[in-house]
Amino acid sequence: MNKGEFIEQLKQSIGILDDQEQQYFVEEYTQHIEMKMSQGMSEEEAVKAMGSIEELSKEILASYHVKTDLNEQT
């Protein structure tokens, strides 16, 4: 997966957040990927190092107290 695909999937997975919050995370993860690339990783390696989009989006949404699992208890 390349950086553009990763960022697009991340945006879709956190789409419940408002545009400003989404943009914050897009910029944050774009910078992380670019930093890893500047340290010698390929684009694909840098994206892979970010981890799974599913896990990242769960962490991001949890920080906003958005439930990602309908089976979660209140």
RACOR-V186173 format. One record per residue. N is the residue number from 1. SS is DSSP state (~ for helix, > for strand, _ for the rest). OMEGA is omega in whole degrees, 0 to 359 (NA if undefined). D_CENTER is the distance of its C-alpha to the mean C-alpha in Angstrom with 1 decimal. Layout:
n={N;N}
ss={SS;SS}
omega={OMEGA;OMEGA}
d_center={D_CENTER;D_CENTER}
This chain:
n={1;2;3;4;5;6;7;8;9;10;11;12;13;14;15;16;17;18;19;20;21;22;23;24;25;26;27;28;29;30;31;32;33;34;35;36;37;38;39;40;41;42;43;44;45;46;47;48;49;50;51;52;53;54;55;56;57;58;59;60;61;62;63;64;65;66;67;68;69;70;71;72;73;74}
ss={_;_;~;~;~;~;~;~;~;~;~;~;~;_;_;_;_;_;~;~;~;~;~;~;~;~;~;~;~;~;~;~;~;~;~;~;~;~;_;_;_;_;~;~;~;~;~;~;~;_;_;_;~;~;~;~;~;~;~;~;~;~;~;_;_;_;_;_;_;_;_;_;_;_}
omega={177;184;181;179;180;182;179;178;177;179;180;185;178;184;179;180;179;187;181;178;177;182;178;182;175;180;181;182;174;179;179;180;181;178;179;178;179;178;173;178;171;179;181;179;180;178;180;180;179;181;183;178;180;181;179;182;177;179;181;182;178;179;176;180;176;179;180;180;182;179;179;177;180;NA}
d_center={13.2;13.1;10.8;11.6;11.0;7.5;6.7;9.0;7.8;4.4;7.2;9.5;8.0;7.9;11.1;13.3;12.5;14.8;14.2;14.5;11.8;9.3;10.7;10.4;6.6;7.0;9.8;8.6;6.2;9.1;11.5;10.4;10.7;13.9;15.3;15.1;16.8;19.3;20.2;21.2;18.4;18.2;15.3;14.9;15.3;12.8;10.0;11.5;11.6;7.9;8.7;8.2;5.6;8.2;8.5;5.2;5.7;9.3;9.1;7.7;10.3;12.8;12.9;14.1;16.4;15.2;16.4;14.4;17.5;20.7;22.8;21.6;24.5;24.8}
